[in-house]
């Protein structure tokens, strides 16, 4: 189950960041910005291209140009989105997540952010949001300082957006160097605009105009040429020179360094700093540690109360400080100026840096921005404090929004001793390991906690007592979770029994997760009433926290319980609502969408909609390339078994066999014993259903080899394991002439199901008993007409109504019989679902160009010109 904080966890646990996001709007244009039509007029061409790239060294005027373009497009009615990358965007998740926030805040007046999970989810979600919005009009996505993100996630994010070929979307990048994304094809095809450093350099006329606007000193034509020679048209160099000349006009006659921007900058920056009052100089040095500044934050860092006056002075003096838009007065230093100031600070006051960063971190905590506080705690070289801040303030954000990669990066930065003295951080690390099915790693961390907790006088034990953390209870809770995810239900239930009658603490991984995990294990035990009560109690807390992970899990457990009771209508209502939540907040192929999709597939299959059931089950099965298939076993099991049976019904037995083989191999390789065992049961059952008794017996014998381990892991009450096993066993007994024993065994299974209120199982097994006894159809199940085809789950052959449904499906599939090849039919099926060529290529594991060739052949053979025509032509006639 998902782990999360309860409402009462932490001082600021439910407090959202109160600061404006200072990276979602471009800096305001400063005084003296020259309009250079040869560059600014390019804004009129941006929406005609997929990519605009501005790459040049620091101080070349990239941000200024992008700001001018942004304003021009915004005034022309184009949706212009701005995002300034930072060092944080090197995190694999951070960049895509940050861009999503920029898009959402720009588009939505509410300013609500979209929760994001692991990197693939965030990337796909970003593409979806951009595609949906671009359908309403052109979009320009501006990303400043892109070089800060590219070393981490940025390259993949931009590649994914470009590969999606979103219509009416232009990406505008500013970077200190030419990015590594493949731009050659875009350049050749004329789909990009490129502005290199040579184009950003000021020419002679622009230099002369700049000094007229930016300083009180007017240069002659000769002096302009001289300044152009000094600066080589470098924007930052011109700005620096103007600052110096305003104070010391004769400085132009002094010989200055040439041929090196860095040397030139340092020369003039020294001149600028030397001309400032000592108080300003001190203020600049101390506040240079900040990415963005406001008066209150500056006062906290400097220990003074003149932050507002200082910032106003710097703004008016144009000392490389830019005001950020918004109602609050935030500023940022120009990168070049900040780097210069920091170099001086590090050289002059190395011992004071920790104190400055500590003050900044404390201010961010007090003002509701814990992520910034953690960053400054690390910069202050105070890992103990960083660990305390993460544990006390940041867990809600990661548990609710799934920012686990950021948490993992922080954990790697923490020294071992700082990490291992914080029990809540270790429990989060354990949960993450379990979710990724890294059970030995999770158990190793559990043993670390267990050993530390044995000493009541150590730091971890003291922290646990001071925070009210129930370490002993949580050890049982995490091991129950390992049992639930790892397929050892007996072990999971044993640890839940150890917690019987015990209320855990209300911190992360506390009582709400105990209810959630307990509900899942109670469902498997057959105590449906307890499962429903616990899961809905947990769901109320998850919903109150906007923790979508936990809410989806809880609703899915409730729906599984309703299906077991035969309450199809109630289950459908819950699952459709759950799937809407999942679709809004998670990527299409994520586990959180896959689980409710698998369950909804059961419902629409029961209704006879085979095409929809197939689509949902295909969506639930993880791709072949996925390395970590997280979550509950039901996600894969339901979809795989359902698809295999559907394929058999549709005359696609080869596909069913291949699907079961692939899934079984993957279960074996990933050491997922529960999935491996249940798929082995299904393979044996299938062979008997198909009348292949000899192979069925051999599969049964192989299954018996796994039986001792299965009996150890799964108590007799684990009905989802043993009901299907009892059916296979009865088929085997019937084959060897022991039908009476087979029937008697099944009657006991049906009786247990009836006692537990599992109507679906009782009726399904009752129907199968009738088939074994060769009795005529009875009225069993007539009181539950909503179960429809689910009542025939164990039967073979197909009932007449379902056979007719399959026949109609085959009519659609075989449209153009004798013309389409098998692969072309596969492509046609996926075209009907609305998949893109790229999605079809990934689904069928073939080349994109091959998909295009198959599509052309389909159009030609069917005599159509579009996808829509092909789909309509292959629809069955009523």
Long-range contacts (C-beta under 8 A, 24 or more apart in sequence): 1-481, 1-484, 1-513, 1-516, 1-517, 1-520, 1-538, 1-550, 1-553, 1-554, 2-399, 2-513, 2-516, 2-542, 2-547, 2-549, 2-550, 2-553, 3-399, 3-427, 3-428, 3-431, 3-508, 3-509, 3-513, 3-550, 4-396, 4-399, 4-400, 4-508, 4-512, 4-513, 4-541, 4-542, 4-545, 4-547, 4-549, 4-550, 5-395, 5-396, 5-399, 5-400, 5-507, 5-508, 5-545, 6-506, 6-507, 6-508, 6-510, 6-511, 6-512, 6-541, 6-545, 7-506, 7-541, 7-544, 7-545, 8-506, 9-395, 9-396, 9-506, 9-507, 9-508, 9-510, 10-392, 10-393, 10-395, 10-396, 10-507, 11-392, 11-393, 12-365, 12-368, 12-370, 12-393, 13-393, 13-395, 13-396, 14-396, 14-545, 15-368, 16-368, 17-368, 17-369, 17-371, 18-367, 18-368, 18-369, 19-328, 19-367, 19-368, 19-369, 20-326, 20-327, 20-328, 20-330, 21-101, 21-102, 21-105, 22-291, 22-292, 22-324, 22-330, 22-332, 23-83, 23-84, 23-85, 23-86, 23-98, 23-102, 24-82, 24-83, 24-84, 24-101, 24-102, 24-105, 24-106, 25-82, 25-324, 25-325, 25-326, 26-63, 26-66, 26-67, 26-70, 26-71, 26-82, 26-84, 26-142, 26-144, 26-325, 27-63, 27-67, 27-322, 27-323, 27-324, 27-325, 27-332, 28-67, 28-322, 28-323, 28-324, 28-325, 29-64, 29-67, 29-68, 29-71, 30-318, 30-322, 31-213, 31-214, 31-318, 32-210, 32-213, 32-214, 32-215, 32-239, 32-242, 32-318, 33-64, 33-68, 33-213, 34-202, 34-206, 34-209, 34-210, 34-213, 34-214, 35-68, 36-202, 36-206, 39-65, 39-68, 39-195, 39-199, 39-200, 40-65, 40-68, 40-69, 40-72, 42-69, 42-193, 42-195, 43-68, 43-69, 43-72, 43-73, 44-72, 45-193, 46-73, 46-140, 46-170, 46-172, 46-193, 47-73, 47-78, 47-138, 47-140, 47-168, 47-170, 49-170, 49-190, 49-191, 49-192, 49-193, 50-162, 50-165, 50-169, 50-170, 50-171, 50-186, 50-191, 50-192, 51-162, 51-170, 51-171, 51-172, 51-173, 51-183, 51-186, 51-191, 51-192, 51-193, 52-170, 52-171, 52-172, 52-173, 52-192, 52-193, 52-194, 52-195, 53-173, 53-175, 53-178, 53-179, 53-183, 53-192, 53-193, 53-194, 53-195, 54-172, 54-173, 54-174, 54-175, 54-195, 54-200, 55-173, 55-174, 55-175, 55-176, 55-177, 55-178, 55-179, 55-194, 55-195, 55-196, 55-197, 56-176, 56-195, 56-196, 56-197, 56-200, 57-176, 57-197, 57-261, 58-176, 58-236, 58-335, 58-336, 58-339, 59-234, 59-235, 59-236, 59-237, 59-239, 59-261, 59-265, 59-334, 59-335, 59-336, 60-197, 60-200, 60-201, 60-234, 60-235, 60-236, 61-200, 61-235, 61-236, 62-144, 62-174, 62-175, 62-200, 63-144, 63-145, 63-174, 64-235, 65-174, 65-195, 65-200, 66-142, 66-144, 66-172, 66-174, 69-140, 69-142, 69-172, 70-140, 70-142, 73-140, 77-137, 78-137, 78-138, 78-139, 78-140, 79-106, 79-107, 79-133, 79-137, 79-138, 79-139, 79-140, 80-106, 80-139, 80-140, 80-142, 81-106, 81-107, 81-139, 81-140, 81-141, 81-142, 82-106, 82-142, 82-144, 83-141, 83-142, 83-143, 83-144, 84-143, 84-144, 84-145, 85-143, 85-144, 85-145, 85-146, 85-147, 85-148, 85-149, 85-154, 86-145, 86-148, 86-291, 87-148, 88-371, 88-375, 89-148, 89-149, 89-152, 89-153, 89-154, 90-148, 90-149, 90-151, 90-152, 90-153, 91-152, 91-153, 91-405, 91-406, 91-409, 92-119, 92-152, 92-153, 92-405, 93-117, 93-118, 93-119, 93-122, 93-153, 93-403, 93-404, 93-405, 93-406, 94-152, 94-153, 94-403, 94-405, 94-406, 95-149, 95-152, 95-153, 95-154, 95-157, 96-122, 96-123, 96-125, 96-126, 96-153, 96-157, 97-122, 97-403, 99-126, 99-141, 99-143, 99-157, 100-125, 100-126, 100-129, 103-129, 103-130, 103-133, 103-141, 104-129, 107-133, 113-401, 114-585, 115-400, 115-401, 115-402, 115-546, 115-548, 115-585, 116-401, 116-402, 116-403, 117-401, 117-402, 117-404, 117-586, 117-587, 117-590, 117-592, 118-402, 118-404, 118-405, 118-590, 119-153, 119-156, 119-405, 120-587, 120-589, 120-590, 121-402, 121-586, 121-587, 121-590, 122-587, 123-156, 123-157, 123-160, 123-587, 124-160, 124-587, 124-588, 124-589, 125-586, 125-587, 126-157, 126-160, 126-161, 127-160, 127-161, 127-164, 127-166, 128-587, 128-588, 130-161, 130-164, 130-166, 130-169, 131-164, 131-166, 134-166, 134-167, 134-168, 134-169, 135-167, 135-168, 137-168, 138-168, 138-169, 138-170, 139-168, 139-169, 139-170, 140-169, 140-170, 140-171, 140-172, 141-169, 141-170, 141-171, 141-172, 142-172, 142-174, 143-171, 143-172, 143-173, 143-174, 144-174, 145-174, 145-175, 145-176, 145-335, 146-173, 146-174, 146-175, 146-179, 147-175, 147-176, 147-177, 147-179, 150-175, 150-179, 150-180, 150-181, 155-179, 155-180, 155-181, 162-186, 163-838, 200-233, 200-235, 201-232, 201-233, 201-234, 202-228, 202-231, 202-233, 202-234, 202-235, 202-238, 203-228, 203-233, 204-228, 207-231, 207-233, 207-238, 210-238, 210-242, 211-238, 211-242, 211-245, 214-238, 214-239, 214-242, 214-318, 215-242, 215-243, 215-245, 215-246, 216-246, 217-242, 217-245, 217-246, 217-249, 223-252, 226-252, 227-252, 229-258, 230-256, 230-258, 230-264, 231-264, 232-261, 234-261, 234-264, 236-261, 236-265, 236-334, 236-336, 237-261, 237-264, 237-265, 237-268, 239-318, 239-320, 240-264, 240-265, 240-268, 240-269, 240-272, 241-268, 243-268, 243-272, 243-317, 243-318, 243-319, 244-268, 244-271, 244-272, 244-275, 247-275, 248-275, 265-336, 265-340, 266-340, 269-337, 269-340, 272-319, 273-344, 279-306, 279-310, 280-310, 280-313, 280-314, 283-307, 283-310, 284-314, 284-319, 284-341, 285-341, 285-344, 285-345, 285-348, 285-349, 286-345, 286-356, 288-333, 288-338, 288-341, 288-342, 288-345, 289-342, 289-345, 289-353, 289-356, 289-357, 289-360, 289-376, 289-379, 290-360, 291-332, 292-324, 292-330, 292-331, 292-332, 293-321, 293-330, 293-331, 293-332, 293-333, 294-328, 294-329, 294-330, 294-331, 295-329, 296-363, 296-367, 297-360, 297-363, 297-364, 297-367, 300-359, 300-360, 300-362, 300-363, 301-356, 301-359, 301-360, 301-363, 303-359, 353-379, 353-380, 354-380, 354-381, 354-382, 355-380, 356-380, 358-382, 358-385, 361-385, 361-389, 365-389, 365-393, 370-394, 370-397, 371-397, 371-406, 374-410, 378-413, 383-413, 383-414, 383-415, 383-418, 384-418, 384-421, 386-410, 386-413, 386-414, 386-418, 387-414, 387-418, 387-419, 387-421, 387-422, 387-425, 388-422, 390-422, 390-425, 391-422, 391-424, 391-425, 395-424, 395-428, 395-508, 396-508, 396-545, 398-428, 399-428, 399-508, 399-547, 399-549, 400-545, 400-546, 400-547, 400-548, 400-549, 402-549, 404-432, 407-432, 408-432, 420-448, 420-452, 420-460, 421-452, 421-458, 421-459, 421-460, 421-463, 422-460, 422-463, 423-449, 423-452, 423-453, 423-460, 423-463, 423-464, 423-469, 423-471, 423-474, 424-467, 424-469, 424-507, 424-508, 424-509, 427-474, 427-478, 427-508, 427-509, 428-508, 428-509, 430-478, 431-478, 431-481, 431-509, 434-478, 434-481, 434-482, 434-485, 434-486, 435-485, 435-630, 435-631, 436-628, 436-630, 437-485, 437-486, 437-628, 437-629, 437-630, 437-670, 437-672, 439-482, 439-485, 439-486, 442-478, 442-482, 443-482, 446-475, 446-478, 446-479, 449-475, 450-475, 467-507, 468-505, 468-507, 469-505, 469-507, 470-504, 470-505, 470-510, 473-499, 473-502, 473-504, 473-505, 473-514, 474-504, 474-509, 474-510, 477-504, 477-509, 477-513, 477-514, 477-517, 478-509, 480-517, 480-518, 480-521, 481-513, 481-517, 483-521, 484-517, 484-520, 484-521, 484-632, 485-631, 485-632, 486-674, 487-633, 487-672, 487-673, 487-674, 487-675, 487-713, 488-713, 489-521, 489-524, 489-674, 489-713, 489-714, 489-715, 489-718, 489-721, 490-712, 490-713, 490-714, 490-715, 491-713, 492-517, 492-521, 493-521, 493-525, 493-715, 496-521, 512-538, 512-541, 512-542, 512-550, 513-538, 513-550, 516-542, 516-550, 516-553, 516-554, 516-557, 519-554, 519-557, 520-557, 520-632, 523-557, 523-560, 523-561, 523-564, 524-717, 524-718, 524-719, 524-720, 524-721, 525-715, 525-717, 525-718, 526-717, 526-719, 526-752, 526-756, 526-758, 527-756, 528-561, 528-564, 528-565, 528-756, 528-757, 528-758, 529-757, 531-557, 531-558, 531-561, 532-558, 532-561, 535-561, 548-581, 548-582, 548-585, 548-586, 548-592, 549-592, 551-578, 551-581, 552-578, 552-581, 552-582, 552-592, 552-595, 552-596, 553-595, 553-632, 555-581, 555-596, 556-595, 556-596, 556-599, 556-634, 559-596, 559-599, 560-599, 560-634, 563-599, 563-602, 563-603, 563-760, 564-757, 564-758, 564-759, 564-760, 564-761, 565-757, 565-758, 565-759, 565-760, 566-759, 566-760, 566-763, 566-784, 566-786, 566-787, 568-603, 568-606, 568-786, 568-787, 568-790, 569-786, 571-599, 571-603, 572-600, 572-603, 575-599, 575-600, 575-603, 576-600, 588-619, 589-619, 589-622, 589-623, 591-629, 591-630, 591-631, 591-635, 593-619, 594-619, 594-620, 594-621, 594-622, 594-631, 594-635, 594-639, 595-620, 595-631, 595-632, 595-634, 595-635, 597-639, 598-634, 598-635, 598-638, 598-639, 598-642, 599-634, 599-638, 601-638, 601-639, 601-642, 602-638, 602-642, 602-790, 605-642, 605-646, 605-789, 605-790, 606-787, 606-788, 606-789, 606-790, 607-788, 607-789, 608-788, 608-789, 608-801, 608-802, 608-805, 610-646, 610-649, 610-650, 610-805, 610-806, 610-809, 611-809, 611-812, 611-832, 613-642, 613-646, 614-643, 614-646, 615-833, 617-642, 617-643, 617-646, 618-643, 618-843, 621-663, 623-842, 624-662, 624-845, 629-666, 629-670, 633-672, 633-674, 633-675, 633-678, 636-663, 636-667, 636-675, 637-675, 637-678, 637-679, 640-679, 640-682, 641-678, 641-679, 641-682, 644-682, 644-686, 645-686, 648-686, 648-690, 649-798, 649-802, 649-803, 649-806, 650-806, 650-809, 650-810, 650-813, 651-806, 651-810, 653-690, 656-686, 660-686, 673-706, 673-709, 673-710, 673-713, 674-713, 674-714, 674-721, 676-706, 677-703, 677-706, 677-709, 677-710, 677-721, 678-721, 678-724, 680-706, 681-724, 681-725, 681-728, 682-724, 684-728, 684-731, 684-732, 685-724, 685-727, 685-728, 685-731, 685-794, 688-728, 688-731, 688-732, 688-735, 689-731, 689-796, 690-796, 693-735, 696-731, 696-732, 696-735, 697-732, 697-735, 700-728, 700-732, 703-728, 719-752, 719-753, 719-756, 719-758, 719-761, 722-749, 723-749, 723-753, 723-761, 723-765, 726-765, 727-765, 727-768, 727-794, 730-768, 730-772, 734-772, 739-772, 739-773, 742-772, 743-769, 743-772, 743-773, 746-772, 759-784, 759-787, 760-787, 760-790, 763-787, 763-791, 764-790, 764-791, 764-792, 764-793, 764-794, 765-794, 767-791, 767-792, 767-794, 767-795, 768-794, 768-795, 771-795, 808-876, 811-876, 812-874, 812-875, 812-876, 815-862, 815-873, 815-874, 816-861, 816-862, 816-874, 819-861, 819-862, 820-857, 820-858, 820-861, 821-857, 823-854, 824-854, 824-857, 824-858, 824-861, 827-851, 827-854, 827-855, 827-858, 828-858, 828-870, 828-874, 831-855, 831-858, 831-867, 831-870, 831-871, 832-871, 832-874
